[in-house]
C-alpha cells in the first residue's frame, strides 16, 4: 500500500488538476504504472484488458481510497472542490437525521 500511497502523493503534488478528478487520477496512475505514454501507445486494447482481468494493475478503488486519506491528512493535497463536497455531505447528513 505504501507504493500506491507514494505514487498517488506524487501525482497529487505534481498535477493539481488530479486532486478533484478520480478518473483522471487513475488514468494518470495507470500510465505511470504501465511505463508511460509510449508504452500505452504501443499496447493494444486487448493487452490492457488482459492486464486488468488478470489483476496486474492497481484497482481503481485502492487509488481512490489512498487519495481520500491523503487529502484528509494533508490540506495541501486537497482540490478546489474538497470543501464543497464536505459541506454537501453535512447537508445530506442533516437531511437524513430530519427524516
matplotlib code that plots the C-alpha trace (Angstrom):
import matplotlib.pyplot as plt

x = [0.0, 2.9, 3.9, 0.4, 0.4, 3.8, 2.7, -0.7, 1.0, 3.5, 0.7, -1.4, 1.6, 2.8, -0.6, -3.1, -5.9, -6.0, -7.0, -10.7, -10.9, -10.5, -10.9, -8.1, -6.0, -6.5, -5.7, -2.5, -1.6, -2.0, 0.0, 2.9, 2.4, 2.5, 5.7, 4.5, 2.8, 4.9, 4.2, 0.5, 0.7, 2.4, 0.0, -3.2, -6.5, -6.6, -3.3, -4.6, -7.9, -5.8, -3.8, -6.9, -8.6, -5.5, -5.3, -1.9, -3.0, -3.8, -7.5, -9.3, -10.8, -7.4, -6.2, -9.4, -9.1, -5.5, -6.3, -9.1, -6.9, -4.0, -6.4, -7.9, -4.4, -2.7, -4.6, -2.1, -3.2, -6.9, -8.5, -10.8, -13.9, -12.9, -14.6, -17.8, -18.0, -17.8, -20.3, -22.7, -22.1, -23.0, -26.3, -27.2, -26.4, -28.7, -31.5, -31.3, -31.4, -34.5, -36.3]
y = [0.0, 2.3, 2.2, 3.2, 6.0, 7.3, 7.3, 9.0, 11.6, 12.4, 12.7, 15.0, 17.2, 17.4, 17.6, 19.7, 19.1, 15.5, 16.4, 16.7, 14.0, 10.4, 9.2, 11.3, 10.5, 6.8, 7.1, 9.0, 6.5, 3.6, 5.5, 5.7, 2.1, 0.8, 2.7, 6.0, 7.3, 5.4, 2.1, 2.8, 3.9, 0.6, -1.5, -2.9, -2.6, -6.4, -6.3, -3.7, -5.6, -8.7, -6.9, -5.6, -9.1, -10.8, -8.3, -7.0, -3.4, -1.4, -1.4, 1.9, 1.8, 1.5, 4.6, 6.5, 5.4, 6.5, 9.8, 10.3, 9.5, 11.7, 14.7, 14.1, 14.2, 16.9, 20.0, 21.0, 18.0, 19.0, 20.2, 23.1, 21.0, 19.4, 21.9, 21.9, 18.1, 18.1, 20.8, 18.9, 15.8, 17.7, 18.9, 15.4, 14.0, 16.6, 15.9, 12.2, 13.0, 15.1, 12.2]
z = [0.0, 0.6, -3.0, -4.0, -1.4, -2.6, -6.2, -5.5, -3.3, -6.1, -8.7, -6.4, -5.8, -9.4, -11.1, -9.0, -11.6, -10.5, -6.9, -7.9, -10.6, -9.6, -13.1, -14.4, -11.4, -12.0, -15.7, -14.9, -12.2, -14.7, -17.3, -14.8, -13.7, -17.3, -18.2, -19.6, -22.7, -25.3, -23.6, -23.8, -27.4, -28.2, -26.1, -27.7, -26.1, -25.7, -23.8, -21.5, -20.8, -20.2, -17.6, -15.9, -16.0, -14.5, -11.7, -12.8, -12.4, -9.2, -8.6, -9.0, -5.5, -4.0, -5.7, -4.7, -1.1, -0.8, -2.4, 0.1, 3.1, 1.9, 1.4, 4.8, 6.4, 4.3, 3.4, 0.7, -1.4, -1.4, -4.6, -5.1, -4.7, -1.4, 0.9, -1.1, -1.1, 2.7, 3.1, 0.9, 3.0, 6.1, 4.5, 3.4, 6.9, 8.5, 6.0, 6.8, 10.5, 10.0, 8.3]

ax = plt.figure().add_subplot(projection="3d")
ax.plot(x, y, z, "-o")
ax.set_aspect("equal")
plt.show()
